Amino acid sequence: MADRSLRRYLPLSLTALVIVLDQITKALVVAYIPENTVFRSYFGDFLEIVHVRNTAIAFSIGTGLDIPVKLVFFVVLPIILMVLVIWCVISRKTDGDFTVFQKWCLAAIAGGGIGNLIDRCFRSLRVVDWISTDMYGFLGFDRFPTYNIADAAVTVSVCLLIVSYIIGEKKK
C-alpha cells in the first residue's frame, strides 16, 4: 500500500528535475554570458547559446502590459495553475481522467511552469532565455524565439499530452 502511495508522487521527481536543470542552466548563463550577447554557435549558426531576458510570456506576448497586470497574469495566475496541475498529478480523484503517462507529462509541465515562475519572482518579472535555433525561414521565422529548459519541458510535454489524448481517443 505504501508502495502505491509513493508511486503516486514519483512524477514529482520529474517536476523537481526540470526545475533544478532549468535553474542551474539559467544561473550559469547569468553568471558567464553578458545579457543580449551570443556566447557560442554550433552546427554553423543553427544552435546558439545566448543570454536574453523575456519580460512577457511565450513569443513575447504581453510585453507592453502594466506591472500590476503582469503580476496577475504572469505570477498569480501561474501559481494557481501550477497548484492545480500538481493536484492533478497526485490526486486519486484524477486517476480516471489521466493515465500514468499523462500525469508524468503534467509533472513536466509543472516543472517548466515553476522554473519560469521562479525567474519572474526573483528576476524582476524577466525570464532568462538562452537557447536560440535557426528556422531557415520556416513559418516566416529567421530564428525561433529564444527559449530555455523550462519552455522546452512545457512544449514537449504539452505535445506528448495532446498525442496521448488523440491515441487514447482512437483506441476507444
C-alpha positions, 0 to 999 in steps of 0.5 A: 500500500505504501508502495502505491502511495509513493508511486503516486508522487514519483512524477514529482521527481520529474517536476523537481528535475526540470526545475533544478536543470532549468535553474542551474542552466539559467544561473550559469548563463547569468553568471558567464554570458553578458545579457543580449550577447551570443556566447557560442554557435554550433552546427554553423549558426543553427544552435546558439547559446545566448543570454536574453531576458523575456519580460512577457510570456511565450513569443513575447506576448504581453510585453507592453502590459502594466506591472500590476497586470503582469503580476496577475497574469504572469505570477498569480495566475501561474501559481494557481495553475501550477497548484492545480496541475500538481493536484492533478498529478497526485490526486486519486480523484484524477486517476480516471481522467489521466493515465500514468503517462499523462500525469508524468507529462503534467509533472513536466509541465509543472516543472517548466511552469515553476522554473519560469515562475521562479525567474519572474519572482526573483528576476524582476518579472524577466525570464532568462532565455538562452537557447536560440535555433535557426528556422531557415525561414520556416513559418516566416521565422529567421530564428525561433524565439529564444527559449530555455529548459523550462519552455522546452519541458512545457512544449514537449510535454504539452505535445506528448499530452495532446498525442496521448489524448488523440491515441487514447481517443482512437483506441476507444 
